[in-house]
Amino acid sequence: MILKNISILYGNELKLIESTNVQIKNEKFQKISKNISSKEKSIDCSNLLLIPGFVNSHTHIADSIGKDLSINADVDSKIHPMFGLKQKLLKETPKSSLSKYIKKSAKSMIKKGITTFIDFREGGLDGVLLLKSALDSIPIRCIILGRIDYYNTKNEIKQNLSFPSENTKKLTQLLKNCDGIGISGTNENASSNLKSYSKTKKIRAIHAAETQDSANTSKKITGKTEVQRAMLLNPSFLIHMTFATNNDLKLAAKNTRGIVVCPRANSALSEGIPNISLMQKFGCNLTIGTDNVMINSPDIFREMDYLWKVTMGMSQARFDPKEILKMATVNAGKMLNQKIGCIKENYLADCIFIDKNSLDLEPMNNVHASIVHRASEKSIKAVMIGGEIVSGKL
């Protein structure tokens, strides 16, 4: 397939190229050039802008069953991994119902231009297999970070209770069926747990410094910040970091591939706003996620719009909208060390076709700003994953 006369946001810096041709072959961007001679099927795309498919870097998609329940409850009452309402829902809801709403959220994400999402999957091996089964007929890419349901009390953390040998077997079996592990947080895990998890060879991610209360709890129990303890995991990346200290951010920049911020979810929980200006200052690779579907809709357009404006409102300083768009695309590919989130030769052809004549967009005097705070699902002409149109049509 050749896309002719199409505008694109090219490469790691999302450079606008006003008109070029794009050859897609074997699920990848094969060639990008004004001069492509081929007998392949070609489509005139003069009125379209091609941007990378969005990567939703943090979700809990099975929680779709509990949308807006206990809206006024505190964080722990809603989502604590040991006693929150969410855990009760996940255990008591029939698998068929969980699967139904997982599928709905996955289809919703595709329509909104999300071509890959990274899910923290509770429920052990059964939870992982449920998610894989639910997504079997849906073409979205999913990075599944599983978890064995084993947590420690505050006293067990203080005692540094040994990691049970039977859990090692469970963990090995789990990792045969998913892409890595997604740990709830350091306040539910003794150091022995984190060190055991650090020995695994796949992706390792963990929630850290999400709330002021969790940050205070860590200091009270161990005398260390959540991020300091999270380093025992040797994490690939960290989630939230809303209450990270300057030293925490230095640790993250030096020792991880990125930070995933979830600004709308943090706000919905009345827990503050991640300071991405400060994170960027310390050299952190920043990505963006929509988090728990129970609390927040899986919509990257809305996430980018909110984050851009609230960041400028807090700092009373301008913030480049291109940096926000990179969080949803290029930066996520770097964090995962995968060839996604970027329109470049030999990268997977996961992309969004934006209608440049859309009522909300035309004229796009600043293309990055337009995508970040004016575009929506209505602006999308089609979505492509692996070189195949999976939503809309050209």
Buried (B, 14 or more C-beta within 10 A) or exposed (E): BBBBBBBBBBBBEBEBBEEBBBBBBEBBBBBBEEEBEEEEEBBEBEBBBBBBBBBBBBBBBBBBBBBEBBEEEBBBEBBBBEEBBBBEBBEEBEBEEBBBBBBBBBBBBBBBBBBBBBBBBBBBBBBBBBBBEBBEEBBBBBBBBBBBBBBBEEEBBEEBBEBBEEBEEBBEBBBEEBBBBBBBBBBBBBBBBBBBBBEBEEBBBBBBBBBEBBBEBBEEBBEBBBBBBBBBBBBBBBBBBBBBBEEBBBBBBEEBBBBBBBBBBBBBBEBBBBBBBBBBEBEBBBBBBBBBBBBBBBBBBBBBBBBBBBBBEBEEEEBEBBBBBBBBBBBBBBBBEBBBBBBBBEBBBBBBBBBBEBEEBEEBEEBBBBBBBBBBBEBBBBBBBBBEBBBBEE
